[in-house]
Amino acid sequence: MKLLFENWRKFIKEDIGYFGDKFVQFKSMVDAGKHPLLIAQLYLDYIGKGSTRKVFGFPDNASHLLKVINVDLVGNEEAYDDDYVNPFTGFTRKHKTVSNENEADLKMQQRHPNVFPRTYEVADDYSWILVERVEPLSDEQLADYLGIPHEVTDKKNRRMYLIMIDIAVEQTQKGMNENLEQTVPMAPRATTPPPQETQELSLVHLQDYAEHILRDRHNRKLFRAVVDLGIPPRELLAKNLGISKFGGDHLVILDASLWEFEEAAPATSSPADETYNL
């Protein structure tokens, strides 16, 4: 599998025209010394932004997205030095490039296949990456993919939803600590537990829903990645997830809050949520 990914990236590097004329134009101008964010803002389609990156689409390529570090520009130059700390997010430029570096990490994608969008092109300094474009996800669609009632992912029940996610993460952590192949016995997908008529879902039902979610093989893989990478469970909201079409429709994590430095402890908090929905 690793060789397959490496050969694919090698093929792409030899024929970047595969991604369309607008990407070729972007890369040529950046290679000539233009700042990637400046060129993206001038020639590409703005999609949205988060604390660490801005996201752009291509008018001639509906299958890929460009993620560029979110910095302030003065002309073609960055407004602040590399060690400048944003007072609102606590991020430096390094945090922003590390977001791209970690997302493009081939070893991580190999360790957790089909959990993150695929990465195809990467700047040498990780100021931008080219990734697979996935379909946006609504709260109702998230419930469908998790196999739980729509009311659980409804915004009015956000607190209860996050409790359920915490339970699923704890069950996954327990299974991984015990070096088990799976967190619950493999079984055919059971009938979705019925929604509750009460205003707040009971803890018992949330536990049932968490167990139900983890009966699905892909969901188990996704939650193992959350545990393994220290992704804050509250990131598993519809706005931070999407549907990949590569190899069949499946959930992927759009932004894993992977802005921690490699030598730092796994992220346990999210200073600012991503605001784009891809």
HELIX and SHEET records of a PDB file:
HELIX    1   1 LYS A    2  GLU A   14  1                                  13    
HELIX    2   2 ILE A   16  PHE A   19  5                                   4    
HELIX    3   3 ASP A   21  ASP A   31  1                                  11    
HELIX    4   4 PRO A   36  TYR A   43  1                                   8    
HELIX    5   5 ARG A   93  GLU A  103  1                                  11    
HELIX    6   6 LEU A  106  ARG A  111  1                                   6    
HELIX    7   7 ASP A  139  LEU A  146  1                                   8    
HELIX    8   8 HIS A  150  THR A  153  1                                   4    
HELIX    9   9 LYS A  155  ASN A  157  5                                   3    
HELIX   10  10 ARG A  158  ASN A  177  1                                  20    
HELIX   11  11 LEU A  203  ILE A  213  1                                  11    
HELIX   12  12 ARG A  217  LEU A  229  1                                  13    
HELIX   13  13 PRO A  233  GLU A  235  5                                   3    
HELIX   14  14 ALA A  238  ASN A  240  5                                   3    
SHEET    1   A 5 ASP A  45  LYS A  49  0                                        
SHEET    2   A 5 ARG A  53  PHE A  58 -1                                        
SHEET    3   A 5 ASN A  61  ILE A  69 -1                                        
SHEET    4   A 5 TRP A 128  GLU A 132 -1                                        
SHEET    5   A 5 THR A 119  VAL A 122 -1                                        
SHEET    1   B 2 LEU A  73  VAL A  74  0                                        
SHEET    2   B 2 GLU A  77  GLU A  78 -1                                        
SHEET    1   C 2 LEU A 241  SER A 244  0                                        
SHEET    2   C 2 HIS A 250  ILE A 253 -1                                        
END                                                                             
